[in-house]
Amino acid sequence: MQEARIRLTEAQALAQELKNLRDERGVVDTAFCSFALSRLENDIASILDSIPLSMQRRFVDIGKAQLEFLKKLIAKATNNATTTSGKIPEMLDEYIDSAS
């Protein structure tokens, strides 16, 4: 019975330490990381989406094939960024496994 109380007290102390660290912004939840990467992806996507039109305006003699190729590369990059933000929990598991 005493051992159970000690374990409970230790668990409560650890939970409080983690809460304090989170309140002090020393640690963040993986959900926040996903949220932040999602926002970053949106910011980057808006810039990437404007590149083909900017290139076309700046270099009027650029061919359609080159613009289409550029659009495809930009779409790939945007999709990769979107996918990455959803993989945060998996990446965390991989990181913890490799650090052990």
C-alpha positions in Angstrom: 0.0 0.0 0.0 2.8 2.4 0.9 4.6 1.6 -2.5 1.4 2.5 -4.3 1.2 5.9 -2.5 4.8 6.6 -3.3 4.3 5.8 -7.0 1.2 8.0 -7.1 3.0 10.9 -5.4 5.9 10.5 -7.9 3.5 10.5 -10.8 1.7 13.5 -9.5 5.0 15.4 -9.1 6.1 14.5 -12.6 2.7 15.6 -14.0 3.1 18.9 -12.2 6.6 19.4 -13.5 5.5 18.8 -17.0 2.6 21.2 -16.6 4.9 23.8 -15.2 7.3 23.3 -18.2 4.4 23.7 -20.6 3.2 26.8 -18.8 6.8 28.2 -19.0 6.8 27.2 -22.7 9.7 24.8 -22.1 7.8 21.9 -23.7 5.0 21.8 -26.2 2.4 19.1 -27.2 2.8 17.3 -30.5 -0.6 18.7 -31.4 0.9 22.2 -31.3 3.8 21.1 -33.6 1.2 19.8 -36.1 -0.7 23.1 -35.8 2.4 25.2 -36.3 3.6 23.2 -39.3 0.2 23.4 -40.8 0.2 27.2 -40.5 3.8 27.3 -41.9 2.7 25.1 -44.8 -0.2 27.6 -45.6 2.2 30.5 -45.6 4.7 28.8 -47.8 2.1 27.5 -50.2 0.8 31.0 -50.8 4.3 32.1 -51.8 5.0 29.0 -53.9 1.7 29.4 -55.7 2.6 32.9 -56.9 6.0 31.8 -58.4 4.8 30.6 -61.9 2.9 33.9 -62.5 5.8 36.0 -61.2 8.2 34.0 -63.5 5.8 34.5 -66.5 5.6 38.2 -65.8 9.3 38.6 -65.3 10.4 36.4 -68.2 7.8 36.9 -70.9 9.5 34.5 -73.2 9.3 31.5 -70.8 7.6 28.6 -72.4 4.4 26.8 -71.4 6.3 23.6 -70.8 8.7 25.2 -68.4 5.8 26.9 -66.5 3.9 23.6 -66.3 7.0 21.8 -65.0 7.5 24.5 -62.4 3.9 24.2 -61.3 4.3 20.5 -60.9 7.4 20.9 -58.7 5.6 23.5 -56.6 2.6 21.2 -56.1 4.9 18.4 -55.0 6.6 20.7 -52.5 3.3 21.9 -51.1 2.0 18.3 -50.8 5.1 17.2 -49.0 4.7 20.1 -46.5 1.1 19.2 -45.9 2.0 15.5 -45.4 4.8 16.4 -43.0 2.6 18.3 -40.6 0.4 15.2 -40.3 3.3 12.9 -39.5 4.4 14.7 -36.3 3.3 11.8 -34.0 5.1 9.2 -36.2 8.2 11.4 -36.4 8.2 11.8 -32.6 8.1 8.0 -32.2 11.0 7.7 -34.6 13.0 10.3 -32.9 12.5 8.7 -29.4 13.4 5.3 -30.8 16.6 6.6 -32.4 17.6 8.5 -29.3 17.3 5.5 -27.1 
